């Protein structure tokens, strides 16, 4: 197989999106924020600040903006507060790049000493 064919396994748009995601995750504070959102679900900026030991609201908002620009998180506004959550669409997109056919309802991927199992929810559209 030629180098050109190997290089084009993923389309360019997907590669650019993944690079943006991984660049966003290269900041330890963003990884910590993402972990909070994965664990706690929809969370206010002030609650994230408290969870991080009193980190300033502008700093946390900056990191959330970077995660949003990478399409990893989204938010909803309730009154004067923004509540952030992990974007299911973004995670689905990442999984589809690395694991074609991942949308089957139950999947397990074996990585030697690690097995990743997950279930895809089938949502009814009304």
N, C-alpha and C positions, 0 to 999 in steps of 0.2 A: 504494500500500500504506500502511495507517495506521501510526502510530508504535507502537501496541500490537502489531501483528503483527510488525513489525521487531524489537521488544524481546524477543519471546518465541521467537526462533530457537532458543535453547538452553533446556533446562528449568532451573528455578531450582536444583535440587539440583546439577546440573552446574556452573552458574555459581558457586555457593558453594564447591564443591570446587576449581574452578580458582582462585578468589580465595585459598583457603587455600594452594594450591600456590605461586602466585606470591608471596604474602606470605612464605612459607617461604624462597623463593629470593632474596628481596630482601637477604639478609645475605651479603656477599661470602665469608665463611668457609664458609657452607653450600654455596655454589656450588663452592668449591674442594674441599670434601669430596665433593660429588656427582661432580665430575670425577674424583677419585681412584677412587671406586667404579666409575664407568663404565670407566675405563682398566684397573683392576686386578681388578675383580670382588670376590668375597667377601674382606673385609679386616677384620682385628682393629682394635679401638680404639687399641691401642698402636702398631700399624703406621701408622695414620692420623696419630697424634700425631707420630711420627718424620717422616713425609712432610711434615708442616706445619712442620717445623723446631723441634720440641720444644714445640709447643702443649700446654697442660696437659690431662690426661685429663678432669677435670671440665668444662672448656670444650668439648672435642670431644664428650663424651657429651651435653652440653646441646644442641649443634647437631644431633647425630644424633637425639635425641629429637624435636626440632622437625621434622626431615625425616621421621621415622617418623609423627608426628602428621599430617603432610600426606600420608601414605601413599605417599611417594616411595621410601622404603627400608624394608627389613625386616631381620631378623637371625635367626641361629641360634645356639644356645648349644652350645659344645663344651667340656666340662669347666667351668672357671671363667671362660672367656672368651666374649665375644660377638663374632660375626663379622657385619658388615653388608654388604648388597648392594642394588643397585638393584632395585626391585620391577617386574618385567615387567608385572604386572597394572595397575599405576598408569600406566605408559607406554602400554599398550594402551588404557586408558580415555581418556587425554588425546588420543591419536591418533584414537580413534573420535568424539570430540566435534568435532574440527576437520576430519577427513577421513573422512566416511562411506564405507564400502566398503574401508577400509584393510586389512582382513584378507585381501584377495586376496594370493596368495603373493609377488608382486613388484609393487612400487609405485614410481613416481617422481612427485614433485610439483614443479612448476616455479614458482619465485618470481622471475622475471626473470633476474637474474644468478646466481641460486642454484638448483640442482636438488637435492632431497632424495630419495635412493633408499634403499629398505630391502626386506628380505625377511622375511616372517612365517613362522616355523617351524611346521610342522604336527606336533604332538606326539601320539604314539599313547598312548591311555589303556589301561591294563591292568587 
